[in-house]
């Protein structure tokens, strides 16, 4: 596995003049617009990178973008890999390990999620301050131990200083609909039943989604500080649950995109 990660990294470095990104960014479903803000230097298709998994879901563009955002060097994954697409957890998290070898010092992750906290509404943002991984069918660290601790600490998966900065940015700019909460990950691809939404809420989660946690676990194993943000695309409140439609989920994500983009740009400026 380590050899494959090193070969991917070597290929990328050979195609990018050994560009050394300071920040890694993973963009979630319907949240690709941040890339418009990047002064792009290099773009690589996942399909061309040796050993990289291939993006299968049509609305994931599958590109690794290298450039400058808020004056800092970034590598941005436009499109990520999900367990529900049939990838193993090792494949889902492969790019995070590659980004580590490329030199990233921090990771920013975004996702689309269902709201469980009744105070949330569609197109609000939730700054992730903790997560629950226990519903995932596999853990990305199972197997041979590479690039980090065997039993990594998870007492602070999301960097508290970055969370505080994000909350300050929200206040100073009078951003509305910004919350802080716990993200619970599930495998998907079906959405939750009413009974499942109720259960997840009872267990202490504020939002539910099908991504992010595997990548965060792997990043933390390698000691990379993480900032995570969820866009609430639908509300999982059993009493008022509506039929889920992908088009509405994407529409809600697009509505929140400018605020999310602003938040990440402003945060990156502070480092
Ligand atoms: N559940 C799980 N994943 C999701 C949801 C949801 O309600 N909305 C967007 N991703």
Boltz pocket constraint, residues with backbone or C-beta under 6 A from the ligand:
constraints:
  - pocket:
      binder: B
      contacts: [[A, 112], [A, 113], [A, 114], [A, 115], [A, 186], [A, 190], [A, 191], [A, 192], [A, 208], [A, 209], [A, 210], [A, 231], [A, 233], [A, 234], [A, 236], [A, 249]]
      max_distance: 6.0
